[in-house]
């Protein structure tokens, strides 16, 4: 959620820190700040501003922060409202500054203890207790690292932490528990961040900090220690992907750009993984294939959009493969008793690979004795990728818009590839494999054809802009797609929307239907089509206005209160992926009509790294 950037160098670090913050803007935030040490003058200067990073840039131009060691932060409010006083970095005294991602759950107890010891608080945040706790520990510590290591033992919750002090002006001390941190390696300079994308202008070599690690980052060296205080070395990774966040090209928003990138992103997910007629033999290693051959059921755990992708996969796994599959929201999975049956494959789905609840669920799964773990993810080197037995990367490329689009459709493609792989060990016929692979090969062109209805959807969006509620309907495997459509509309237009299986209308939701409630339905020409048509007639009979995205061969006739948008005829298996696209476009154009912040909607963050 929040973003951290830090640098230790010979050159001025303020431009590096600010550029890093700009590259993290897509994650969602409400304020930003910077603290810089100038060893020559022995000064620590802090600037904080409410609002966008540009407000911090203006303040820096007016007041100036110069130095060779510094930390910076974009905050997404948890404890305490968005305000300059609550923005990071937080100080204790005039010598120590910290930035922090995560939540300290026992902060109230620690706050009272610190008050009793004479510390005064200037913010409403849980983070300020970290600064004062470290400041207090420094009084009896041999080093800043020692003070941090002693302090973090008192914190319950999650933290990605960076600390600077005038008493140790050539270093940044870091600590990680439950919130990601990465080190960037330079020549005569080193960097820290919560996301490696922030550091791509200065390095492509990274070390991912492991759970429980602490460390010292200096200009010429990095020293890391595990949770027991032992010196450790972590693997260096080279990051080759280009970060294209600075260029929207011809598009007004990243979200629209990313919607239109989906044919290319899906092709990237498929490249090297299918042949003309079958699944490639190289998606998984021989050892991984041996594990997958033994799987007799699947448990999928995810959050938000990724949960909807997993919900589609449940239909595929049970229909195509015949494997029992359960799907659960990660935040719920963690807090109930579970029964693990047979050789269950535990599958997590996450765009960032750092989703806090999903990561915690993965760790819980290992304690429960699941047979094996696999993650569907878009970020190499992320925590979920490193901690899972197997991974299947989506290769979607950097997604900047908070409302996920190409990350979702590529997750679906990856989950369908996994379905085929599991099917090959469970009696999937060569003919069925060939049929699904044929549809996957056609999928990028199906998406391109669907994007051609852009202008038609743009015109329909005018009819939603003054509405306050919308109902989305789908049947079977299209029900999770209706859920995803409702989520997108909520996220970026702020219109209340919810999804229902169309067959459930008569069990309650029909009470909501009137001329002020638009009803959106997805209607591929499948075995449930006639059932869905009956459900739509129930809506029309009660004065509801329908917007139906339908297969062009479905034979639906538009009317004054029955708007039909025709989509290309596609195979049943890939239809959920194709029917996602018009719902993305609808939510985008409705939000554009309303003038909302499409790429950075209020109150939301791209990567949810706190519980």
Secondary structure by P-SEA (a helix, b strand, c coil): cbbbbbbccccccaaaaaaaaaaaccccccccbbbbbccccbbbbbbbbcccaaaaaaaaaacccccccccccccccccccccccccccccccccccccccccccaaaaaaaaaaaaccccccccaaaaaaaaaaaaaaccccaaaaaaaaaccccbbbbbbbbbcccccbbbbbbccbbbbbbbcccccccccccccccccccbbbbbcccccccccccbbbbbccccccbbbbbbbbccccccccccccccaaaaaaaaaaaaaaaaacccccccccccccccaaaaaaaaaccbbbbbbcaaaaaaaaaaaaaaaacccbbbbbbcaaaaacbbbbbccbbbbbbbbcccccaaaaaaaaaaaaacccbbbbbcccccccccccccbbbbccccccccccccaaaaaaaaaaaaaaaaaaaaccccaaaaaaaaaaaaaaaaaaaaaacaaaaaaaaccccccccbbbbbbcccaaaaaaaaaaaaaaccccbbbbcccccccccccccccccbbbbbbbccccaaaaaaaaaaaaaaabbbbbbbccccccccccccbbbbbbccccccaaaaaaaaaaaaaaaaaaaaaccccccccccccccccc
